[in-house]
């Protein structure tokens, strides 16, 4: 039997590999995106994307649905959902964690 990785809650800690020229990005979503893929590409390179699944994690005693990207070279990125650019110009700085909140506005302009 094969486990669906994104279907189960993920109580384990997330270890982020960041430092000098590498940063991280956390995208917060609502439950409707649970299990879906969010893609990321460097600005200007829309055809070269990687992705992360939206997983259920815990923040305190409540569920949080997040996609966590780490080891991102400092720069500007585009985030994609269902093959459509959802956010352009997202800045990631080296040694820092950037956050993007998609919980309140599902139809953010690109």
Backbone as CSV, one residue per row, in Angstrom:
resi,resn,N_x,N_y,N_z,CA_x,CA_y,CA_z,C_x,C_y,C_z
1,UNK,0.846,-1.177,0.000,0.000,0.000,0.000,0.892,1.242,0.000
2,UNK,0.592,2.195,-0.854,1.396,3.398,-1.006,0.734,4.574,-0.279
3,UNK,1.480,5.235,0.585,0.966,6.371,1.344,0.986,7.631,0.483
4,UNK,-0.087,8.399,0.540,-0.135,9.703,-0.117,0.514,10.700,0.839
5,UNK,1.730,11.111,0.513,2.547,11.953,1.385,1.825,13.220,1.824
6,UNK,1.127,13.876,0.916,0.502,15.151,1.270,-0.821,14.980,2.015
7,UNK,-1.374,13.766,2.049,-2.678,13.563,2.677,-2.621,13.598,4.201
8,UNK,-1.502,13.210,4.773,-1.426,13.140,6.233,-0.935,14.467,6.823
9,UNK,-1.292,14.768,8.062,-0.716,15.931,8.737,0.792,15.739,8.918
10,UNK,1.533,16.828,8.936,2.993,16.795,9.080,3.408,17.540,10.347
11,UNK,3.430,16.829,11.485,3.781,17.478,12.749,5.281,17.700,12.921
12,UNK,6.096,17.073,12.072,7.543,17.191,12.224,8.005,18.629,11.922
13,UNK,9.131,18.982,12.499,9.711,20.299,12.269,10.234,20.411,10.844
14,UNK,10.231,21.618,10.327,10.808,21.891,9.012,12.197,22.477,9.246
15,UNK,13.190,21.863,8.671,14.560,22.358,8.761,14.843,23.136,7.482
16,UNK,15.163,24.417,7.622,15.421,25.268,6.462,16.916,25.438,6.266
17,UNK,17.359,25.198,5.057,18.760,25.391,4.697,18.884,26.784,4.088
18,UNK,19.254,27.756,4.922,19.423,29.132,4.468,20.765,29.660,4.971
19,UNK,21.220,30.722,4.396,22.491,31.326,4.794,22.889,32.364,3.772
20,UNK,24.041,32.890,3.866,24.542,34.006,3.069,23.715,34.354,1.825
21,UNK,23.780,33.538,0.781,23.070,33.842,-0.460,21.829,32.990,-0.676
22,UNK,21.464,32.195,0.333,20.302,31.321,0.221,19.234,31.733,1.218
23,UNK,17.991,31.790,0.730,16.869,32.125,1.591,15.781,31.076,1.484
24,UNK,14.653,31.357,2.108,13.505,30.456,2.086,12.239,31.262,1.877
25,UNK,11.206,30.575,1.411,9.893,31.189,1.208,8.845,30.229,1.742
26,UNK,7.956,30.757,2.585,6.824,29.990,3.089,5.566,30.606,2.509
27,UNK,4.756,29.770,1.847,3.489,30.214,1.274,2.374,29.613,2.121
28,UNK,1.559,30.476,2.729,0.418,30.055,3.531,-0.814,30.041,2.640
29,UNK,-1.566,28.926,2.673,-2.786,28.823,1.871,-3.940,28.425,2.773
30,UNK,-5.119,28.374,2.189,-6.234,27.810,2.943,-6.331,26.319,2.614
31,UNK,-7.241,25.644,3.241,-7.351,24.195,3.117,-7.683,23.739,1.701
32,UNK,-8.279,24.589,0.893,-8.664,24.184,-0.466,-7.459,23.829,-1.339
33,UNK,-6.276,24.316,-1.012,-5.077,23.989,-1.791,-4.288,22.825,-1.186
34,UNK,-4.790,22.240,-0.096,-4.096,21.127,0.548,-3.848,20.012,-0.471
35,UNK,-2.601,19.573,-0.581,-2.229,18.502,-1.491,-1.884,18.955,-2.895
36,UNK,-2.145,20.202,-3.223,-1.817,20.692,-4.564,-0.359,21.146,-4.613
37,UNK,0.143,21.301,-5.814,1.519,21.753,-6.003,1.542,23.253,-6.268
38,UNK,2.483,23.927,-5.636,2.794,25.312,-5.962,4.155,25.290,-6.620
39,UNK,4.244,25.916,-7.778,5.503,25.950,-8.507,6.182,27.294,-8.305
40,UNK,7.492,27.300,-8.477,8.287,28.511,-8.337,9.300,28.556,-9.476
41,UNK,9.520,29.752,-9.990,10.551,29.943,-11.018,11.241,31.271,-10.757
42,UNK,12.498,31.336,-11.154,13.227,32.600,-11.082,12.562,33.564,-12.061
43,UNK,12.432,34.828,-11.681,11.831,35.819,-12.572,12.524,35.783,-13.928
44,UNK,11.725,35.741,-14.988,12.263,35.717,-16.336,12.568,34.332,-16.863
45,UNK,12.374,33.311,-16.059,12.626,31.931,-16.489,11.385,31.084,-16.208
46,UNK,10.256,31.509,-16.754,8.974,30.859,-16.470,8.948,29.372,-16.820
47,UNK,9.762,28.940,-17.756,9.731,27.540,-18.186,10.579,26.619,-17.304
48,UNK,11.326,27.172,-16.363,12.174,26.373,-15.470,11.622,26.477,-14.056
49,UNK,10.747,25.543,-13.717,10.065,25.586,-12.424,10.378,24.360,-11.580
50,UNK,10.301,24.562,-10.287,10.297,23.445,-9.346,9.013,23.589,-8.528
51,UNK,8.697,22.612,-7.715,7.442,22.693,-6.974,7.573,22.103,-5.579
52,UNK,6.599,22.467,-4.760,6.402,21.890,-3.427,4.915,21.642,-3.259
53,UNK,4.584,20.607,-2.511,3.185,20.328,-2.181,2.747,21.213,-1.027
54,UNK,1.462,21.568,-1.023,0.873,22.241,0.130,0.551,21.154,1.147
55,UNK,1.193,21.232,2.303,1.035,20.232,3.349,0.339,20.824,4.561
56,UNK,-0.354,19.964,5.298,-0.962,20.385,6.564,0.087,20.284,7.656
57,UNK,0.355,21.407,8.289,1.298,21.463,9.406,0.561,22.100,10.586
58,UNK,1.187,22.102,11.724,0.574,22.731,12.882,1.313,23.993,13.282
59,UNK,0.556,25.004,13.600,1.105,26.219,14.216,0.361,26.355,15.525
60,UNK,1.056,26.059,16.601,0.380,26.006,17.893,-0.625,24.872,17.866
61,UNK,-1.870,25.171,18.190,-2.900,24.129,18.216,-3.833,24.182,17.013
62,UNK,-3.439,24.884,15.954,-4.306,24.961,14.780,-3.576,24.459,13.527
63,UNK,-4.366,24.040,12.568,-3.809,23.549,11.299,-3.377,24.732,10.437
64,UNK,-2.267,24.547,9.754,-1.780,25.539,8.788,-1.428,24.772,7.519
65,UNK,-1.787,25.319,6.377,-1.520,24.687,5.100,-0.457,25.515,4.391
66,UNK,0.717,24.907,4.202,1.862,25.664,3.708,2.645,24.895,2.648
67,UNK,3.285,25.648,1.780,4.325,25.131,0.891,5.607,25.827,1.325
68,UNK,6.658,25.053,1.552,7.904,25.609,2.081,9.023,25.364,1.072
69,UNK,9.600,26.454,0.590,10.727,26.397,-0.342,11.970,26.871,0.401
70,UNK,13.030,26.067,0.407,14.286,26.524,1.003,15.400,26.361,-0.018
71,UNK,16.596,26.780,0.360,17.768,26.752,-0.535,17.514,27.565,-1.811
72,UNK,16.766,28.668,-1.681,16.513,29.535,-2.837,17.604,30.594,-2.916
73,UNK,18.296,30.686,-4.051,19.257,31.785,-4.203,18.524,33.126,-4.079
74,UNK,19.140,34.083,-3.415,18.534,35.406,-3.266,18.146,35.922,-4.645
75,UNK,16.944,36.468,-4.745,16.482,36.983,-6.031,14.986,37.196,-6.047
76,UNK,14.452,37.316,-7.254,13.032,37.579,-7.465,12.418,36.370,-8.169
77,UNK,11.224,35.993,-7.720,10.593,34.755,-8.175,9.142,34.982,-8.598
78,UNK,8.651,34.000,-9.377,7.236,33.910,-9.735,6.690,32.637,-9.109
79,UNK,5.501,32.714,-8.506,4.818,31.562,-7.932,3.640,31.215,-8.831
80,UNK,3.448,29.914,-9.028,2.440,29.388,-9.937,1.489,28.460,-9.198
81,UNK,0.216,28.508,-9.569,-0.779,27.583,-9.041,-1.633,27.119,-10.221
82,UNK,-1.751,25.811,-10.378,-2.514,25.222,-11.483,-2.013,25.717,-12.842
83,UNK,-0.708,25.924,-12.960,-0.105,26.332,-14.221,-0.243,27.800,-14.574
84,UNK,-0.813,28.575,-13.663,-1.049,29.994,-13.892,-0.177,30.814,-12.937
85,UNK,0.497,31.869,-13.443,1.279,32.697,-12.513,0.353,33.396,-11.527
86,UNK,0.605,33.190,-10.263,-0.259,33.760,-9.227,0.380,34.961,-8.548
87,UNK,1.698,34.972,-8.461,2.393,36.107,-7.842,3.737,36.275,-8.536
88,UNK,3.975,37.454,-9.047,5.258,37.777,-9.673,5.972,38.797,-8.791
89,UNK,7.288,38.832,-8.891,8.052,39.822,-8.141,8.213,39.491,-6.675
90,UNK,8.159,38.217,-6.319,8.322,37.800,-4.930,9.825,37.790,-4.619
91,UNK,10.215,38.562,-3.631,11.629,38.710,-3.299,12.039,37.754,-2.189
92,UNK,13.151,37.069,-2.419,13.759,36.203,-1.406,15.159,36.753,-1.151
93,UNK,15.475,36.994,0.116,16.784,37.514,0.505,17.613,36.409,1.128
94,UNK,18.928,36.475,0.930,19.829,35.505,1.532,19.791,35.575,3.047
95,UNK,19.790,34.422,3.692,19.791,34.359,5.151,18.476,34.719,5.795
96,UNK,17.401,34.807,5.003,16.110,35.256,5.536,14.984,34.338,5.070
97,UNK,13.870,34.418,5.775,12.663,33.680,5.408,11.626,34.695,4.960
98,UNK,11.189,34.576,3.720,10.106,35.415,3.201,8.801,34.650,3.359
99,UNK,7.698,35.389,3.481,6.390,34.757,3.649,5.402,35.377,2.678
100,UNK,4.519,34.528,2.158,3.480,34.959,1.234,2.171,34.367,1.738
101,UNK,1.163,35.189,1.916,-0.103,34.737,2.488,-1.178,34.693,1.408
102,UNK,-1.577,33.485,1.041,-2.646,33.293,0.063,-3.953,32.882,0.736
103,UNK,-4.054,33.012,2.053,-5.255,32.558,2.761,-6.447,33.458,2.538
104,UNK,-6.239,34.742,2.405,-7.368,35.664,2.382,-7.798,36.071,0.989
105,UNK,-6.933,35.918,-0.012,-7.282,36.351,-1.361,-6.882,35.266,-2.360
106,UNK,-7.795,34.350,-2.598,-7.502,33.215,-3.465,-7.212,33.665,-4.883
107,UNK,-7.723,34.794,-5.308,-7.532,35.252,-6.685,-6.550,36.432,-6.754
108,UNK,-5.418,36.310,-6.106,-4.417,37.379,-6.166,-4.014,37.648,-7.605
109,UNK,-3.840,38.893,-7.938,-3.389,39.257,-9.289,-1.922,38.928,-9.443
110,UNK,-1.541,38.614,-10.662,-0.126,38.325,-10.921,0.594,39.583,-11.338
